[in-house]
Amino acid sequence: SGERPYKCKECGKAFPRATNLRTHRRIHSGERPYECKECGKAFLRVTNLITHRRLHSGERPYECKECGKAFLRVTNLITHKRLHSGERPYECKECGKAFIQLAHLIRHRRIHSGQRPHECKDCGKSFHRLSALITHRRIHSGERPYECKECRKFFTQSSNLTRHRRIHSGERPYECKECGKFFNQWSNLTTHRRIHSGERPYKCKVCGKVFALQNFICATSRKAHSLALTLVHIIDDR
């Protein structure tokens, strides 16, 4: 019926069920009744605790039928499938750029608005994303919390560790649909596709020559332009 008779006295948000309101109130009270016995982390919802426990157990019950990659959450699998399908359902009204995830669109919009809400207290640098600030803080703290179990190398970001692990496993999950070649990083596939498309998005400001790669400039060109050589991206990929 769409009726929402249960209203939060703190913020006015309404819910269809009393249980939803009780859970919501924990946001205001700070109550987190569901605690992980392994690490002590606590959660608002029991479903969040169940998902969190998979970090300790290593369970990844949601598997991609295309490439075999498995995930903790079904929402992560749904998002991942868009890498294979090419679907990008979230479009920026300002520039037309489309994204796989809504969160990516929200972050992207800050480029147009200039908003950088997350500021480092150590150096004053501001960021579009909270995750970028958290990663940046590790420059000051020296923290590298993500460890490779194979070679004991440490990383500041989990994504860097994920990419690094492919060196040991030999995994190459990103396939070119044109020629069937596989790559261990999405960025490498993106660059490779320019061979087929002929795209050359990087332009030398001095001579006007265009390049497929930002660093793919011959030694002669570098020497001729010396420090005056700067590159600008033709396509606005902000």
C-alpha positions as CSV (number, residue, x, y, z in Angstrom):
1,S,0.0,0.0,0.0
2,G,3.0,2.3,0.4
3,E,1.9,3.3,3.9
4,R,4.7,4.2,6.3
5,P,3.1,4.6,9.8
6,Y,6.3,4.3,11.9
7,K,8.1,7.6,12.1
8,C,11.5,8.4,13.7
9,K,11.2,11.2,16.2
10,E,14.8,12.2,15.6
11,C,14.8,12.9,11.9
12,G,11.3,12.4,10.7
13,K,12.0,9.4,8.4
14,A,9.1,7.0,8.2
15,F,9.0,3.2,7.8
16,P,6.4,0.5,6.9
17,R,7.3,-1.7,9.8
18,A,8.2,-1.2,13.5
19,T,11.2,-3.5,13.1
20,N,12.6,-1.1,10.4
21,L,12.2,1.8,12.7
22,R,13.9,0.0,15.6
23,T,16.9,-0.7,13.4
24,H,17.0,2.8,12.1
25,R,17.0,4.3,15.6
26,R,20.4,2.7,16.2
27,I,21.9,5.1,13.8
28,H,21.0,7.9,16.2
29,S,21.7,6.0,19.5
30,G,24.9,4.4,18.3
31,E,23.7,1.0,19.4
32,R,25.4,-1.9,17.6
33,P,24.0,-5.1,19.2
34,Y,25.5,-7.7,16.9
35,E,29.2,-8.3,17.7
36,C,31.7,-10.4,15.8
37,K,33.3,-13.0,18.2
38,E,36.5,-13.1,16.1
39,C,37.4,-9.4,16.1
40,G,34.9,-7.6,18.3
41,K,33.5,-5.4,15.5
42,A,29.8,-4.6,16.1
43,F,27.0,-4.0,13.7
44,L,23.5,-2.5,13.5
45,R,22.0,-5.5,11.7
46,V,22.5,-9.2,12.0
47,T,22.7,-9.5,8.2
48,N,25.7,-7.2,8.3
49,L,27.4,-9.4,10.9
50,I,26.7,-12.5,8.8
51,T,28.4,-10.9,5.8
52,H,31.3,-9.7,7.9
53,R,32.0,-13.2,9.3
54,R,32.8,-14.3,5.7
55,L,35.9,-12.1,6.0
56,H,37.2,-14.4,8.7
57,S,35.9,-17.7,7.2
58,G,36.9,-16.9,3.6
59,E,33.5,-17.8,2.3
60,R,32.5,-16.2,-0.9
61,P,29.1,-17.7,-1.8
62,Y,28.2,-15.6,-4.9
63,E,30.1,-16.7,-8.0
64,C,30.3,-15.1,-11.4
65,K,29.4,-17.6,-14.1
66,E,31.5,-15.7,-16.7
67,C,34.9,-15.7,-15.0
68,G,34.5,-17.7,-11.8
69,K,35.2,-14.8,-9.5
70,A,33.4,-15.1,-6.1
71,F,32.0,-12.4,-3.8
72,L,30.9,-11.9,-0.2
73,R,27.7,-10.1,-1.2
74,V,25.2,-10.6,-4.0
75,T,25.2,-6.9,-4.6
76,N,28.9,-7.1,-5.4
77,L,28.2,-9.9,-7.9
78,I,25.5,-7.9,-9.6
79,T,27.9,-4.9,-10.0
80,H,30.7,-7.2,-11.2
81,K,28.5,-8.7,-13.9
82,R,28.4,-5.3,-15.5
83,L,32.1,-5.6,-16.4
84,H,31.2,-8.4,-18.7
85,S,27.9,-7.0,-20.0
86,G,29.2,-3.4,-20.5
87,E,26.1,-2.1,-18.7
88,R,26.5,1.3,-17.1
89,P,23.1,2.3,-15.8
90,Y,24.1,5.5,-13.9
91,E,24.6,8.5,-16.1
92,C,25.9,11.9,-15.3
93,K,23.5,14.6,-16.5
94,E,26.3,17.1,-16.8
95,C,28.6,15.3,-19.2
96,G,26.9,12.1,-20.2
97,K,29.5,9.8,-18.6
98,A,28.0,6.6,-17.4
99,F,29.0,4.4,-14.4
100,I,28.6,0.8,-13.2
101,Q,27.8,1.9,-9.6
102,L,25.6,4.7,-8.2
103,A,28.4,5.5,-5.7
104,H,30.8,6.1,-8.6
105,L,28.3,8.6,-10.2
106,I,27.9,10.4,-6.8
107,R,31.7,10.8,-6.5
108,H,32.0,11.9,-10.2
109,R,29.4,14.7,-9.7
110,R,31.8,16.3,-7.2
111,I,34.2,17.0,-10.2
112,H,31.5,19.3,-11.6
113,S,30.5,20.8,-8.3
114,G,34.2,21.1,-7.1
115,Q,33.1,19.6,-3.8
116,R,35.9,17.9,-1.8
117,P,34.3,17.2,1.6
118,H,37.0,14.9,3.0
119,E,40.0,16.8,4.4
120,C,43.3,15.5,5.8
121,K,43.9,17.0,9.3
122,D,47.7,16.5,8.9
123,C,48.3,18.4,5.6
124,G,45.0,20.0,4.7
125,K,44.6,18.1,1.4
126,S,41.0,17.5,0.5
127,F,39.4,14.6,-1.4
128,H,36.2,13.7,-3.3
129,R,36.0,10.3,-1.6
130,L,36.3,9.3,2.0
131,S,38.1,6.1,0.9
132,A,40.7,8.3,-0.8
133,L,41.3,10.2,2.4
134,I,41.7,7.0,4.4
135,T,44.2,5.8,1.9
136,H,46.0,9.1,1.9
137,R,46.4,9.2,5.7
138,R,48.6,6.1,5.4
139,I,51.2,8.3,3.8
140,H,51.5,10.1,7.1
141,S,51.1,7.0,9.4
142,G,53.1,4.6,7.2
143,E,50.4,2.0,7.6
144,R,50.3,-0.8,5.1
145,P,47.5,-3.1,6.3
146,Y,47.1,-5.4,3.3
147,E,49.6,-8.3,3.3
148,C,50.3,-10.8,0.5
149,K,50.5,-14.2,2.1
150,E,52.7,-15.5,-0.7
151,C,55.6,-13.1,-0.4
152,R,54.8,-11.0,2.7
153,K,54.7,-7.7,0.7
154,F,52.4,-5.1,2.2
155,F,50.1,-2.6,0.5
156,T,48.2,0.6,1.5
157,Q,45.1,-0.4,-0.5
158,S,43.2,-3.7,-0.8
159,S,42.9,-3.2,-4.6
160,N,46.7,-3.0,-4.9
161,L,46.9,-6.3,-3.0
162,T,44.3,-7.9,-5.3
163,R,46.2,-6.9,-8.4
164,H,49.5,-8.0,-6.9
165,R,48.1,-11.5,-6.1
166,R,47.6,-12.1,-9.8
167,I,51.3,-12.1,-10.2
168,H,51.4,-15.3,-8.1
169,S,48.1,-16.9,-9.4
170,G,48.6,-15.9,-13.0
171,E,44.9,-14.8,-13.1
172,R,44.0,-12.6,-16.1
173,P,40.3,-11.8,-15.6
174,Y,39.8,-9.1,-18.2
175,E,39.3,-10.3,-21.7
176,C,39.4,-8.2,-25.0
177,K,36.2,-9.1,-26.9
178,E,38.0,-8.1,-30.2
179,C,40.9,-10.6,-30.1
180,G,40.5,-12.7,-27.0
181,K,43.6,-11.5,-25.2
182,F,43.5,-11.5,-21.4
183,F,44.9,-9.0,-18.9
184,N,45.5,-8.9,-15.2
185,Q,44.3,-5.3,-14.8
186,W,41.3,-3.4,-16.2
187,S,43.5,-0.4,-17.0
188,N,45.7,-2.6,-19.2
189,L,42.6,-3.9,-21.1
190,T,41.4,-0.3,-21.6
191,T,44.8,0.7,-23.0
192,H,44.9,-2.4,-25.2
193,R,41.5,-1.7,-26.8
194,R,43.0,1.4,-28.3
195,I,44.9,-0.8,-30.7
196,H,41.5,-1.9,-32.2
197,S,39.7,1.5,-31.9
198,G,42.7,3.6,-33.0
199,E,41.9,6.0,-30.2
200,R,44.8,8.3,-29.2
201,P,43.6,10.4,-26.3
202,Y,46.9,12.1,-25.3
203,K,48.1,15.2,-27.1
204,C,51.4,17.0,-26.9
205,K,50.8,20.7,-26.2
206,V,54.0,21.6,-28.1
207,C,53.8,19.8,-31.4
208,G,50.2,18.6,-31.5
209,K,51.1,14.9,-32.0
210,V,48.7,12.5,-30.4
211,F,49.4,9.2,-28.5
212,A,47.6,6.1,-27.3
213,L,49.5,6.2,-24.0
214,Q,50.5,9.1,-21.8
215,N,54.0,7.9,-21.5
216,F,54.3,6.5,-25.0
217,I,56.5,9.3,-26.5
218,C,59.7,8.5,-28.3
219,A,63.0,9.6,-26.9
220,T,63.4,12.1,-29.8
221,S,60.2,13.9,-28.9
222,R,61.1,14.1,-25.2
223,K,64.6,15.5,-26.0
224,A,63.2,18.0,-28.5
225,H,60.6,19.4,-26.2
226,S,62.6,19.0,-23.0
227,L,60.8,20.3,-19.9
228,A,58.3,22.1,-22.1
229,L,56.6,18.8,-23.0
230,T,53.3,18.4,-21.2
231,L,50.4,16.2,-22.0
232,V,46.7,16.9,-21.8
233,H,43.9,14.4,-22.1
234,I,41.8,15.1,-25.2
235,I,38.8,13.2,-23.7
236,D,37.5,14.6,-20.4
237,D,37.8,11.5,-18.2
238,R,37.3,13.3,-15.0
